[in-house]
Amino acid sequence: MLGRLIEAWQRRREARALREHAIPEPLWRLTLARYPFLAARSEADLAELRRLCSLFLAGKEFHGVAGFEVTDEVALAVAAQACLPVLRLGLAPYGGFVGIVMHADEVVAQREVMDEDGVVHRYEEQLAGEAMEGGPLMLAWGQVAAGADPTLGLDSVYNVVIHEFAHVLDMGDGFADGVPPLANGAARERWLDVIEAEWQWFCEQVDAGHATLIDPYGAESLEEFFAVAAEAFFVAPRELLQEQPALYQLLADYFRQDPAR
């Protein structure tokens, strides 16, 4: 009885969120036009994506920094790209944070790291986005918009929204290690077998100076490789399937999507 009451309450809550955050048709069409990899999806996928976007917008809080105005256009652009990876997974993996901080463009962050000898090194890092466990998530609108640029060649797949939300998925088990939460230990072992081999091949290509579909930044670490691989999977799926088929299949199984086909 209690379970049915909770389900009914959740359905009413979702219905209210969908009404209150309904996406106007002109704005939806504008978003699809600006991000062709979204528009390429089936009508069924787009209907589900639109539903998830309304629920996402109902549950997140956007904050503009230094006078940046988070318009409906900005918020929907982020929501549509953030919801694409969880089209079959649902929004639960994003439930650990609420705030999304938007800057007009890249920001400079002060960093420090301690080496093996205990010496602290300080440096500056330019950020287009950053995901932190528990949030908030930061994005630079100039870089979000750059991901929609149709002049970008397929040798430079770039999508900061998918990248940062892939990190959120990765950290779902409390660790940023390139391995998102999986069903069991066997699934984790299989994941590591495939992704480590694919990463090794990728790093060899980068070290040799060969062009790769996936951003060379992925050679930095396994967690960055997962994030940039997710970018390629959703933005240029057919090309990723051709270049690294085993990696493509691993991601297709995890995301429960097959965008290349």
CORJO-V588619 format. One record per helix or strand. SS is the DSSP state (a for helix, b for strand). FROM is the first residue (numbers start at 0). LEN is the number of residues. If there is no record, write none. Layout:
ss=<SS | SS>
from=<FROM | FROM>
len=<LEN | LEN>
This chain:
ss=<a | a | a | a | b | a | a | b | b | b | b | b | a | a | a | a | a | a | a | a>
from=<1 | 24 | 35 | 42 | 60 | 71 | 90 | 98 | 106 | 119 | 128 | 136 | 140 | 153 | 159 | 184 | 215 | 221 | 236 | 244>
len=<19 | 10 | 4 | 17 | 4 | 13 | 4 | 5 | 8 | 8 | 3 | 4 | 6 | 3 | 14 | 23 | 5 | 14 | 7 | 11>
